[in-house]
Amino acid sequence: MEGGLSGLNVFALSFQGANISKEHVELKAAHITSLIDGTRLELEIIGNEADETSKLVPISRVQLIAPGAPIELIAKFGPPDPNNPGKILGLDPKTFLEKWRQFSFEAIDNKRTYTFEVNERAFMAFFKGKVGPRVTLKPENEKR
């Protein structure tokens, strides 16, 4: 996760993997879907230019992925930063958790579909006391 700690905006989630097959694969699509409201967010991928510089691009921009190649998919959150092209403003932690504390991940290549679900327990280290099980106080006026 980029951001989120100490009340900072959440800018991105990174999903790392690799082509562990012995063949080149074509990554066709990848997205996350909020299990709260159904919002779908297309992921981008980090690819290398001919000069070996890394760049975040839509999945449609990458060639076949070689066997053994690492794969890093990125979900970006929030509106674009008008003062910094290519950057985003992120989401405040409350807004992020309201929509993205539970989501499903899906990546599709030319061989199969990969899916898993993420719940709020994955975010407990980033948002201490805001998600997951916690001790809560009784209202002041409640009697025992």
C-alpha positions as CSV (number, residue, x, y, z in Angstrom):
1,M,0.0,0.0,0.0
2,E,1.2,3.5,-0.8
3,G,0.0,5.9,1.8
4,G,-2.6,5.1,4.5
5,L,-0.3,5.2,7.5
6,S,-0.7,8.0,10.1
7,G,-3.8,9.4,8.3
8,L,-2.1,9.9,4.9
9,N,-4.2,9.5,1.8
10,V,-4.2,6.1,0.2
11,F,-2.7,6.4,-3.3
12,A,-2.2,2.8,-4.5
13,L,-2.2,-0.9,-3.9
14,S,0.4,-3.1,-5.5
15,F,-0.1,-6.7,-6.4
16,Q,3.1,-8.6,-7.1
17,G,3.5,-11.9,-8.9
18,A,5.4,-13.6,-11.7
19,N,4.9,-15.7,-14.8
20,I,5.8,-19.1,-13.2
21,S,5.0,-21.0,-16.4
22,K,7.5,-22.2,-19.0
23,E,5.7,-20.3,-21.7
24,H,5.1,-16.7,-22.6
25,V,1.7,-15.5,-21.4
26,E,-0.6,-12.7,-22.6
27,L,-2.1,-10.7,-19.8
28,K,-5.5,-9.7,-21.0
29,A,-7.0,-7.8,-18.1
30,A,-6.8,-7.3,-14.4
31,H,-9.1,-5.4,-12.0
32,I,-10.4,-5.2,-8.4
33,T,-14.1,-5.0,-7.5
34,S,-15.4,-3.5,-4.3
35,L,-17.4,-6.1,-2.4
36,I,-19.1,-3.1,-0.7
37,D,-20.7,-1.4,-3.7
38,G,-19.5,-3.2,-6.8
39,T,-17.2,-0.5,-8.1
40,R,-14.7,-2.0,-10.5
41,L,-11.2,-0.5,-10.9
42,E,-8.9,-1.5,-13.8
43,L,-5.3,-2.2,-12.8
44,E,-2.2,-1.0,-14.6
45,I,1.1,-2.8,-14.9
46,I,4.7,-1.7,-14.6
47,G,6.5,-2.4,-17.8
48,N,10.0,-1.6,-19.1
49,E,10.8,0.7,-22.0
50,A,13.5,-0.2,-24.5
51,D,16.0,1.8,-22.5
52,E,15.0,-0.3,-19.4
53,T,13.2,2.5,-17.6
54,S,10.1,1.4,-15.8
55,K,6.7,2.9,-16.6
56,L,3.2,2.4,-15.3
57,V,0.9,1.7,-18.3
58,P,-2.4,0.1,-19.2
59,I,-2.2,-3.7,-19.5
60,S,-2.9,-3.4,-23.2
61,R,0.5,-1.8,-23.7
62,V,2.6,-4.8,-22.7
63,Q,3.9,-7.5,-24.9
64,L,3.8,-11.2,-24.1
65,I,5.3,-11.8,-20.6
66,A,8.3,-14.1,-20.6
67,P,8.6,-17.1,-18.3
68,G,10.0,-16.1,-14.9
69,A,9.3,-12.4,-15.4
70,P,8.1,-10.5,-12.3
71,I,4.7,-8.9,-12.7
72,E,3.5,-5.8,-10.7
73,L,-0.1,-4.7,-11.0
74,I,-1.2,-1.4,-9.5
75,A,-4.6,-0.1,-8.4
76,K,-4.6,3.8,-8.2
77,F,-7.1,5.6,-6.0
78,G,-8.5,9.1,-6.2
79,P,-8.7,11.8,-8.8
80,P,-5.8,13.0,-10.9
81,D,-3.5,15.7,-9.4
82,P,-4.1,18.8,-11.7
83,N,-0.7,20.1,-10.7
84,N,1.3,16.9,-11.4
85,P,0.3,15.1,-14.6
86,G,0.3,11.3,-14.2
87,K,0.0,11.5,-10.4
88,I,-3.2,11.1,-8.3
89,L,-4.5,12.8,-5.1
90,G,-5.4,9.5,-3.4
91,L,-8.3,8.9,-1.1
92,D,-8.5,9.9,2.6
93,P,-8.4,6.7,4.8
94,K,-12.1,6.9,5.8
95,T,-13.3,7.1,2.1
96,F,-10.9,4.3,1.1
97,L,-12.1,2.0,3.8
98,E,-15.8,2.8,3.1
99,K,-15.4,1.4,-0.4
100,W,-12.3,-0.8,-0.5
101,R,-12.0,-2.6,2.8
102,Q,-13.3,-5.7,1.1
103,F,-12.6,-6.4,-2.6
104,S,-12.0,-9.2,-5.1
105,F,-9.0,-9.3,-7.4
106,E,-9.1,-10.8,-10.8
107,A,-6.4,-11.2,-13.5
108,I,-7.0,-12.9,-16.8
109,D,-4.3,-14.2,-19.1
110,N,-4.5,-16.4,-22.2
111,K,-4.4,-19.6,-20.1
112,R,-6.6,-19.0,-17.0
113,T,-8.2,-16.5,-14.6
114,Y,-6.7,-15.8,-11.2
115,T,-9.0,-14.6,-8.4
116,F,-8.9,-14.0,-4.7
117,E,-10.7,-11.9,-2.1
118,V,-9.2,-9.4,0.3
119,N,-11.0,-8.4,3.5
120,E,-10.4,-5.7,6.1
121,R,-8.0,-7.9,8.1
122,A,-5.4,-7.2,5.3
123,F,-5.6,-3.5,6.3
124,M,-5.3,-3.8,10.0
125,A,-1.6,-2.9,10.1
126,F,-2.2,0.3,8.1
127,F,-5.4,1.5,9.9
128,K,-4.9,0.5,13.5
129,G,-8.2,0.6,15.4
130,K,-10.2,1.5,12.3
131,V,-10.8,-2.0,10.8
132,G,-11.1,-5.5,12.1
133,P,-11.8,-6.7,15.6
134,R,-11.1,-4.1,18.3
135,V,-12.0,-3.0,21.8
136,T,-14.8,-0.4,21.8
137,L,-16.1,1.7,24.6
138,K,-19.6,1.8,26.0
139,P,-21.4,5.2,25.8
140,E,-20.8,7.3,28.9
141,N,-24.4,7.3,29.9
142,E,-24.9,3.5,29.6
143,K,-25.1,1.7,33.0
144,R,-23.7,-1.7,33.7
